[in-house]
Structure formats: structure tokens, C-alpha cells
Amino acid sequence: LLRLELVKIGAEAGNGDSVLAGCPDGLVLIDDKCTHPQGNKAFRCNPALPNECKSQCDKGDAPSCGAYAFALHYGYYGAKKDLAPVAALYKTGCDAGDQFSCSGLGLLHDRGEAGVKKDVNKANELQRKACDAGVPRGCSNLGVAYEQGAGLERDVERSTALFRRACEGGLAYGCANLANHL
């Protein structure tokens, strides 16, 4: 007996920390397909390789900008924590349609971090956009806003539903938030 589970390449990782590379060794994601690297054509970076993410962001791959920003924002994957470029990287990714980047930019607006003016309404707008696009981190962050009444009317029922959605999307802290509501 064999069970096959399909996971969209580029989906958020089960721990919610990064985007899955998804391709076998030696292959990269170009136009939603695993293939061999092709010269100067941008490909989706492996989020565990910040230098690769920087290189691919520089070539125009929006999710790579978000992955690189994430690594710098939190000092993950051997990257030195450096908030100076984080806002611009998240904005570049978000403006190009990467909703993981939009969620990161939303966090910056929520916290007033990395040179971004604190604006909970903008933060909630970005988290809603990311959540609607299926980014579990966006759902969990929006759930926190509803739970705390941060720029939104406090709504525990709605926050619970958003935490459930984040948890079902594989985000560990979405599950932890949900557990606190049950």
C-alpha cells in the first residue's frame, strides 16, 4: 500500500517558518516547475540558503525576496539579523504578488519595526490579503489582531476560525494559538 500526498511547490513549510524549496537536489523551481538552473533566469530559492535567496531576489523572483527578508528579519539559516533591508525586501516581494512577503510587511507595520511606521490598519489589510491567498502566517497574525482588538473589533470566534485555518495550513504557532482557544 502506498499513500501519495501532493503539496504545492512553494507552499509554506509545516512549521510556518519558510517556504519549501520542493525540488530534488540539483533542480530549481522556475515557472512552477522543477528544472535545471538556466543562466540568468530567476528561480525560487531554497529558503535555507539566504545567499541564494538574495541572488534570486536580485534577479526578480518575488518569493525569494520574501525568503531573504525572513532570514534577515529573524537571523535564521545562518543569516545575521539585519533589519535595515527587511522592509524594502518584503515590499519588493509583496508588490510583485508574493503574499508571504505581504504578511512579513504586515508584521513590520504592526510592530512599527525596521523603519516602517506603526499602522495596525495597514498591518491587518496585509495580513487579510495574505490569509485570503492561503498563507497560514497571515491567518494567524490576523487572528491575533481579532483576539486583541488591534485595529479591529475584538472577535474571539473569528480569531479562533483564523487560528484553525493557520493550523490546518501547517503553521505550528497557529495550532498553539488555536489550542489556547479550545
BAKOLSE-478635 format. One record per residue (C-alpha): residue number from 0; residue in three letters; y, z, x. Coordinates in Angstrom, 1 decimal. Example, Ala and Ser with C-alpha at 12.3 -4.5 7.8 and 13.67 -1.06 7.14 Angstrom:
! BAKOLSE-478635
NODE  num  residu      c2      c3      c1
NODE    0     ALA    -4.5     7.8    12.3
NODE    1     SER    -1.1     7.1    13.7
! end
This chain:
! BAKOLSE-478635
NODE  num  residu      c2      c3      c1
NODE    0     LEU     0.0     0.0     0.0
NODE    1     LEU     3.4    -0.9     1.3
NODE    2     ARG     6.8     0.1     0.0
NODE    3     LEU     9.8    -2.0     0.9
NODE    4     GLU    13.3    -0.7     0.3
NODE    5     LEU    16.3    -3.1     0.6
NODE    6     VAL    19.6    -1.7     1.9
NODE    7     LYS    22.6    -3.9     2.1
NODE    8     ILE    23.5    -4.5     5.7
NODE    9     GLY    26.8    -2.8     6.4
NODE   10     ALA    26.3    -0.1     3.8
NODE   11     GLU    27.4     3.4     4.6
NODE   12     ALA    24.8     5.4     6.5
NODE   13     GLY    22.8     8.1     4.8
NODE   14     ASN    24.9    10.8     6.5
NODE   15     GLY    28.1     9.1     5.5
NODE   16     ASP    29.4     9.2     9.0
NODE   17     SER    29.3     5.5     9.8
NODE   18     VAL    28.3     2.0     8.8
NODE   19     LEU    24.8     0.9     9.5
NODE   20     ALA    24.5    -1.9    12.1
NODE   21     GLY    21.3    -3.1    10.3
NODE   22     CYS    20.3    -5.9    12.7
NODE   23     PRO    17.5    -5.7    15.2
NODE   24     ASP    18.3    -5.4    18.9
NODE   25     GLY    19.9    -8.5    20.4
NODE   26     LEU    21.2    -9.7    17.0
NODE   27     VAL    24.6    -9.0    15.3
NODE   28     LEU    26.0    -9.3    11.8
NODE   29     ILE    28.1   -12.5    11.3
NODE   30     ASP    28.9   -13.6     7.8
NODE   31     ASP    26.5   -11.1     6.3
NODE   32     LYS    23.6   -12.5     8.4
NODE   33     CYS    21.8   -11.2    11.4
NODE   34     THR    22.1   -13.8    14.2
NODE   35     HIS    22.7   -14.1    17.9
NODE   36     PRO    26.3   -13.4    19.1
NODE   37     GLN    28.3   -16.6    19.1
NODE   38     GLY    31.1   -16.7    21.7
NODE   39     ASN    34.4   -15.6    20.4
NODE   40     LYS    33.3   -15.3    16.8
NODE   41     ALA    33.7   -11.7    15.5
NODE   42     PHE    30.7    -9.8    14.3
NODE   43     ARG    30.1    -6.4    12.6
NODE   44     CYS    29.9    -3.9    15.4
NODE   45     ASN    27.4    -1.1    15.8
NODE   46     PRO    29.5     1.9    14.8
NODE   47     ALA    27.7     4.0    17.5
NODE   48     LEU    29.3     1.7    20.1
NODE   49     PRO    33.1     2.3    19.9
NODE   50     ASN    33.9    -0.2    22.7
NODE   51     GLU    32.1    -2.9    20.8
NODE   52     CYS    33.9    -1.9    17.6
NODE   53     LYS    37.3    -2.2    19.4
NODE   54     SER    36.3    -5.6    20.8
NODE   55     GLN    35.2    -6.9    17.4
NODE   56     CYS    38.2    -5.4    15.6
NODE   57     ASP    40.4    -7.3    18.1
NODE   58     LYS    38.6   -10.5    17.1
NODE   59     GLY    39.3    -9.8    13.4
NODE   60     ASP    36.3    -8.0    12.0
NODE   61     ALA    37.8    -5.5     9.5
NODE   62     PRO    34.8    -3.2     9.2
NODE   63     SER    34.7    -2.9    13.0
NODE   64     CYS    38.4    -1.7    12.8
NODE   65     GLY    37.3     1.0    10.4
NODE   66     ALA    34.3     2.0    12.5
NODE   67     TYR    36.5     2.2    15.6
NODE   68     ALA    39.2     4.2    13.8
NODE   69     PHE    36.5     6.6    12.6
NODE   70     ALA    35.1     7.1    16.1
NODE   71     LEU    38.6     7.8    17.4
NODE   72     HIS    39.6     9.9    14.4
NODE   73     TYR    36.7    12.4    14.8
NODE   74     GLY    35.8    11.9    18.5
NODE   75     TYR    32.4    10.5    17.6
NODE   76     TYR    29.9     8.4    19.6
NODE   77     GLY    31.4     9.3    22.9
NODE   78     ALA    34.9     8.2    22.0
NODE   79     LYS    37.7    10.5    23.0
NODE   80     LYS    39.5    11.8    19.9
NODE   81     ASP    42.8     9.9    19.8
NODE   82     LEU    44.8     9.9    16.6
NODE   83     ALA    47.6     7.6    17.9
NODE   84     PRO    45.9     4.3    16.9
NODE   85     VAL    43.9     5.6    14.0
NODE   86     ALA    46.4     4.8    11.2
NODE   87     ALA    47.0     1.3    12.3
NODE   88     LEU    43.3     0.6    12.7
NODE   89     TYR    42.4     2.0     9.3
NODE   90     LYS    45.3     0.0     7.8
NODE   91     THR    44.2    -3.2     9.5
NODE   92     GLY    40.7    -2.8     8.1
NODE   93     CYS    41.9    -1.8     4.6
NODE   94     ASP    44.4    -4.7     4.4
NODE   95     ALA    41.6    -7.1     5.2
NODE   96     GLY    39.4    -5.6     2.4
NODE   97     ASP    37.2    -3.1     4.2
NODE   98     GLN    37.0    -0.2     1.7
NODE   99     PHE    35.6     2.3     4.3
NODE  100     SER    38.9     1.8     6.2
NODE  101     CYS    40.8     2.3     2.9
NODE  102     SER    39.0     5.7     2.5
NODE  103     GLY    39.9     6.6     6.0
NODE  104     LEU    43.6     5.7     5.4
NODE  105     GLY    43.5     7.7     2.2
NODE  106     LEU    42.4    10.8     4.2
NODE  107     LEU    45.4    10.3     6.5
NODE  108     HIS    47.7    10.2     3.5
NODE  109     ASP    46.1    13.2     2.0
NODE  110     ARG    46.5    15.3     5.2
NODE  111     GLY    49.7    13.8     6.5
NODE  112     GLU    47.8    13.1     9.7
NODE  113     ALA    48.1    10.6    12.6
NODE  114     GLY    51.8     9.8    11.9
NODE  115     VAL    51.1     9.0     8.2
NODE  116     LYS    53.4    10.6     5.7
NODE  117     LYS    51.6    13.0     3.3
NODE  118     ASP    51.3    11.3     0.0
NODE  119     VAL    48.5    12.6    -2.3
NODE  120     ASN    49.1     9.9    -4.9
NODE  121     LYS    48.6     7.1    -2.3
NODE  122     ALA    45.6     9.0    -1.0
NODE  123     ASN    44.0     9.2    -4.4
NODE  124     GLU    44.7     5.5    -5.0
NODE  125     LEU    43.0     4.5    -1.8
NODE  126     GLN    40.0     6.8    -2.5
NODE  127     ARG    39.7     5.4    -6.0
NODE  128     LYS    39.7     1.8    -4.6
NODE  129     ALA    37.1     2.7    -2.1
NODE  130     CYS    34.9     4.6    -4.6
NODE  131     ASP    35.1     1.7    -7.1
NODE  132     ALA    33.9    -0.6    -4.3
NODE  133     GLY    30.9     1.6    -3.7
NODE  134     VAL    32.0     3.7    -0.7
NODE  135     PRO    30.4     7.1    -1.1
NODE  136     ARG    33.1     8.8     1.1
NODE  137     GLY    35.8     7.5    -1.3
NODE  138     CYS    34.0     9.0    -4.3
NODE  139     SER    33.5    12.4    -2.6
NODE  140     ASN    37.2    12.5    -1.4
NODE  141     LEU    38.4    11.6    -4.9
NODE  142     GLY    36.0    14.2    -6.3
NODE  143     VAL    37.7    16.8    -4.1
NODE  144     ALA    41.1    15.7    -5.4
NODE  145     TYR    40.0    16.2    -9.0
NODE  146     GLU    38.3    19.5    -8.2
NODE  147     GLN    41.5    20.8    -6.6
NODE  148     GLY    44.0    19.1    -8.9
NODE  149     ALA    45.6    17.4    -5.9
NODE  150     GLY    47.9    14.8    -7.4
NODE  151     LEU    45.6    14.6   -10.4
NODE  152     GLU    44.9    16.8   -13.4
NODE  153     ARG    42.1    19.2   -12.4
NODE  154     ASP    38.9    17.9   -13.9
NODE  155     VAL    35.7    19.6   -12.8
NODE  156     GLU    33.5    17.4   -14.9
NODE  157     ARG    34.9    14.2   -13.3
NODE  158     SER    34.7    15.8    -9.8
NODE  159     THR    31.0    16.6   -10.4
NODE  160     ALA    30.4    13.0   -11.5
NODE  161     LEU    32.1    11.7    -8.4
NODE  162     PHE    30.1    14.0    -6.1
NODE  163     ARG    26.9    12.9    -7.8
NODE  164     ARG    27.9     9.2    -7.2
NODE  165     ALA    28.6    10.1    -3.5
NODE  166     CYS    25.4    11.9    -3.2
NODE  167     GLU    23.4     9.1    -4.8
NODE  168     GLY    25.1     6.8    -2.3
NODE  169     GLY    23.6     8.8     0.5
NODE  170     LEU    26.6    10.9     1.6
NODE  171     ALA    25.3    14.3     2.8
NODE  172     TYR    28.6    16.2     2.1
NODE  173     GLY    28.8    14.5    -1.3
NODE  174     CYS    25.4    16.2    -2.0
NODE  175     ALA    26.7    19.5    -0.7
NODE  176     ASN    29.8    19.2    -2.9
NODE  177     LEU    27.5    18.4    -5.9
NODE  178     ALA    25.3    21.4    -5.2
NODE  179     ASN    28.3    23.6    -5.4
NODE  180     HIS    28.9    22.4    -8.9
NODE  181     LEU    25.4    22.8   -10.3
! end
